[in-house]
Amino acid sequence: MPSNSAAPNQKETSVFQPIVSIGDLVADLIVSIPTLPAEAGHHQIAEEIQLEPGGGANFLIAGARLGYPMAAIGALGDDLWGREVAGLIRSEGVDLSGVQQQGSTTQVVVLVSQAGEHLFLGKYGQGRKITLCPADIDLIKRCGALYCVGYSLAEARLVDLTLEAMKLARHYHRPVFFDPGPQIAAVSQNLRRQVLSSTDTLLLTAEEVPLLTAGSVTELITQDGGPGTVVLKRGPAGCRIYREGAGASPIDLPGYPVAVVDSSAAGDSFNAAFMVATLWGWPPADCAKLGNAVGAAKVRKLGGGRNVPTIAEVRAVIAEFKIEIEL
């Protein structure tokens, strides 16, 4: 049966409160090379070299391109990298009024092979500890949802900010979405517990499950104070949604088979689409369908930042695979 889910038009979307992303603003230097691994003494000629916003910027731009208001709180360096990245993010209509420019910018070299494999080589930015100002607090109080990632918990100047923002959003009954990422392995058990107790929806991969629990995904939902929803991202296989409640069975949503150019930023793009559709009021299955479609559109392109999917590219995937949602 066709779905009734349809995206609001531009006028309707303007009444939604913004999604606020905390931290993880990165400068990505994307280098496209013939093969991985790269080995000493075996020189390769890069096909492309691009400077793009990365990390949380992928998420912000993906959401903005779906027509949803997006805002960031955090830090970018007061350096050439930070100024360039800030300009590129602002050009996508993202609100960066909550971002402080000081210290240095987190930088990542992204090596991408012709087979679509990628390797990240990163250095965290440095600077004074960031705290929430009154304008940030007001933004979180009225946001549509809050989004945080594990990388922000590994950057010294952002740890306290991230935890405070999550607890504040929970206090004001704003939904909190959290993607632990592989960097959650470097976070203490105590901090992980605090983060999970402030999370409503957990977005993660199968590889990240054992970093959060010795058991199964189901145990993440059933534990006291844990998230009520877990979305397990499965790459080309799509995703699986676990929900709290007696008798609630997981929902499997298949992926869409497309040729992969580069899988980097696909998870960020999925997260943005899933959250946007959730705030539009779509049922979880349709949120996942849109997330899978945006992810498929992303892997067809090299890099993130300005190369996350446009709405036209997402609509092309929806039409190609006859997905029963309307964008």
C-alpha positions in Angstrom: 0.0 0.0 0.0 1.5 3.4 -0.9 2.6 5.6 2.0 0.9 8.9 2.8 4.2 10.4 3.9 5.1 13.6 2.0 7.5 16.4 2.8 6.0 19.7 3.8 6.3 22.5 1.2 8.8 25.3 1.8 6.2 27.6 3.5 5.2 24.8 5.9 8.8 23.8 6.6 9.6 27.4 7.8 7.4 26.9 10.9 9.6 24.0 12.2 12.1 24.7 15.0 15.7 24.0 13.9 17.6 20.8 14.4 20.7 21.8 16.5 23.9 19.9 16.0 26.6 20.0 18.7 30.3 20.1 17.8 32.2 17.9 15.3 32.8 20.7 12.8 35.7 19.6 10.6 37.8 20.6 7.6 38.1 17.6 5.3 40.9 17.5 2.7 39.5 14.9 0.3 42.1 13.1 -1.8 40.9 10.7 -4.5 43.6 8.1 -5.4 43.7 5.0 -7.5 44.1 2.4 -4.7 44.2 1.7 -1.0 46.3 1.0 1.0 48.7 3.7 0.2 52.3 2.4 0.7 55.6 4.2 1.2 57.6 4.4 -2.0 54.5 3.5 -4.1 53.5 6.9 -5.4 50.1 7.7 -6.8 48.7 10.6 -8.7 45.5 12.1 -7.1 42.5 12.4 -9.4 41.0 15.1 -7.2 41.9 17.1 -4.1 39.0 19.1 -2.5 38.6 21.1 0.7 35.2 20.5 2.1 33.3 20.9 5.4 33.2 17.5 7.2 32.0 15.7 10.3 28.9 17.4 11.6 28.8 19.7 8.6 27.8 16.8 6.4 24.8 16.3 8.7 23.9 20.0 8.7 24.2 20.4 5.0 22.2 17.3 4.2 19.4 18.5 6.5 19.4 22.0 5.0 19.2 20.5 1.4 16.0 18.7 2.5 14.6 22.1 3.3 14.8 21.9 7.1 16.2 24.7 9.3 19.6 23.6 10.7 21.8 25.2 13.4 25.2 24.4 15.0 26.7 25.0 18.4 30.4 24.4 18.9 33.8 25.6 17.7 35.8 26.1 14.5 39.4 27.4 14.6 40.2 31.1 14.0 42.5 30.0 11.2 42.3 29.6 7.4 40.8 26.2 7.6 38.0 27.3 10.0 37.2 30.5 8.1 36.9 28.7 4.8 34.8 25.9 6.2 32.5 28.4 8.1 31.9 30.2 4.8 31.0 27.0 2.9 28.6 25.9 5.7 26.9 29.3 5.9 26.4 29.3 2.1 24.1 26.3 2.5 21.8 28.3 4.8 23.0 26.7 8.1 22.8 28.9 11.2 26.4 29.1 12.7 25.6 31.9 15.3 26.3 29.3 18.0 29.8 28.5 16.7 32.8 30.1 18.3 35.8 30.7 16.1 38.9 30.3 18.3 42.0 28.1 18.5 42.6 25.7 15.7 40.3 23.6 13.4 39.9 19.9 13.5 41.5 18.7 10.2 41.0 15.3 8.5 42.7 14.0 5.4 40.3 11.6 3.6 41.9 9.2 1.2 39.4 7.7 -1.2 40.1 4.9 -3.7 38.5 4.2 -7.0 36.8 1.2 -5.3 35.0 3.6 -2.9 37.2 2.6 0.1 38.3 5.4 2.4 40.8 6.1 5.1 40.7 9.0 7.6 43.8 10.7 9.0 42.8 13.3 11.6 44.0 15.8 14.1 41.7 17.3 16.7 41.5 21.1 16.9 42.8 22.8 20.1 41.4 25.8 22.0 39.8 26.9 25.2 36.9 25.0 26.6 33.5 26.0 25.1 30.5 26.6 27.3 26.9 27.3 26.5 26.0 31.0 26.4 22.5 32.3 27.0 21.7 32.3 23.3 22.8 28.7 23.0 20.6 27.7 25.9 17.6 29.5 24.4 18.2 27.7 21.1 18.3 24.3 22.7 15.1 25.1 24.7 13.2 25.7 21.5 14.9 23.4 19.1 13.0 20.7 17.2 15.7 18.1 18.2 19.3 17.9 19.3 21.9 15.9 17.5 25.3 14.8 19.0 28.1 12.4 18.0 30.8 10.5 19.7 33.5 12.6 18.1 32.5 15.6 20.1 33.1 13.6 23.3 36.7 13.0 22.3 37.5 16.6 21.6 38.6 18.1 24.9 37.1 21.6 24.4 33.7 20.1 23.6 33.1 17.3 26.1 31.4 19.3 28.9 29.4 21.3 26.3 28.1 18.2 24.6 27.0 16.6 27.9 25.4 19.8 29.2 23.5 20.3 25.9 22.1 16.8 26.0 21.0 17.1 29.6 19.4 20.5 28.9 17.5 19.2 25.9 16.2 16.3 27.9 15.1 18.6 30.7 13.1 20.7 28.2 11.7 17.6 26.6 13.5 18.1 23.3 14.3 14.8 21.5 17.9 13.9 21.6 19.6 11.8 18.8 23.0 10.4 19.3 25.5 8.7 16.9 28.4 7.2 18.9 30.7 6.6 15.9 33.8 4.5 16.3 35.4 7.1 18.5 33.1 6.2 21.4 35.6 3.5 22.2 37.9 6.2 23.6 35.2 7.5 25.9 35.0 6.4 29.5 32.3 4.0 30.6 30.9 6.6 33.0 30.6 9.2 30.3 29.0 6.7 28.0 26.3 5.9 30.6 25.6 9.6 31.1 25.2 10.1 27.3 22.9 7.1 26.8 20.7 8.2 29.7 20.2 11.5 27.9 19.5 9.9 24.5 16.1 9.2 23.0 17.2 7.8 19.6 20.5 6.0 19.1 21.9 5.8 15.5 24.7 3.4 15.1 26.3 0.6 13.0 26.7 -3.1 13.9 30.4 -2.5 14.5 29.6 0.1 17.2 27.1 -2.1 19.2 29.8 -4.0 21.2 31.4 -0.6 22.1 28.2 0.3 24.0 27.0 -3.1 25.4 28.3 -6.6 26.1 24.9 -7.8 24.9 22.6 -7.2 21.9 20.9 -4.1 20.5 17.8 -5.0 22.4 19.7 -4.6 25.7 20.4 -1.0 24.8 16.7 -0.3 24.8 15.7 -2.4 27.8 18.3 -1.1 30.2 17.1 1.5 32.7 17.4 5.1 31.3 18.4 3.9 27.8 17.2 5.2 24.5 13.7 4.3 23.4 14.6 3.8 19.8 17.7 2.3 18.2 18.4 2.6 14.5 21.0 0.1 13.3 22.6 1.3 10.0 23.6 -1.6 7.8 25.2 0.1 4.8 23.9 -1.4 1.5 21.6 -3.7 3.4 19.6 -0.7 4.7 18.7 -0.4 8.3 16.8 -2.0 11.2 14.7 -0.1 13.7 14.3 -1.3 17.3 11.7 0.4 19.5 10.9 0.2 23.2 7.7 -1.6 24.3 6.5 -5.1 25.0 6.1 -7.0 21.8 7.7 -4.4 19.6 9.4 -6.2 16.7 12.3 -4.8 14.8 11.5 -3.2 11.5 13.8 -4.0 8.6 14.0 -1.5 5.7 16.2 -2.6 2.7 18.8 -0.4 1.1 18.9 0.5 -2.6 21.6 -1.0 -4.7 23.7 1.7 -6.4 27.2 1.9 -7.7 29.5 3.1 -4.8 31.9 6.0 -5.5 32.6 6.9 -1.9 30.8 5.8 1.3 32.1 8.6 3.5 29.4 11.0 4.8 26.7 8.4 4.0 26.0 7.8 7.7 25.8 11.6 8.4 23.4 12.0 5.4 21.2 9.1 6.6 21.1 10.6 10.1 20.0 14.0 8.8 17.2 12.5 6.6 15.9 10.2 9.4 15.8 13.1 11.8 14.2 15.5 9.4 11.5 13.0 8.4 10.8 12.2 12.1 10.2 15.9 12.8 8.0 16.1 9.8 5.9 13.5 11.6 6.5 10.6 9.3 6.2 7.0 10.7 9.5 5.3 11.5 9.5 3.0 8.5 9.1 6.0 6.1 11.8 7.9 8.0 14.1 5.0 7.3 13.1 4.8 3.7 14.1 8.5 3.2 17.4 7.9 5.2 18.3 4.9 2.9 17.5 6.9 -0.2 19.7 9.9 0.9 22.4 7.4 1.8 22.2 5.8 -1.6 22.3 9.2 -3.3 25.4 10.1 -1.3 27.5 7.1 -2.0 27.2 7.9 -5.7 29.3 11.0 -5.1 32.9 11.7 -4.0 33.3 13.3 -0.5 31.0 15.1 1.8 30.4 18.8 2.5 29.0 20.4 -0.6 28.9 16.9 -2.2 26.2 15.5 0.0 23.0 14.8 -2.0 20.8 17.6 -3.4 17.1 17.1 -3.1 17.0 16.5 -6.9 19.5 13.6 -6.5 17.4 12.1 -3.6 14.2 12.4 -5.7 16.0 10.5 -8.5 16.7 7.6 -6.2 13.1 7.6 -4.9 11.9 7.5 -8.5 14.4 4.9 -9.6 13.5 2.4 -6.9 9.9 3.3 -6.7 10.1 4.2 -3.0 6.6 5.0 -1.6 7.4 8.3 -0.1 6.9 11.8 -1.5 9.7 14.4 -1.3 
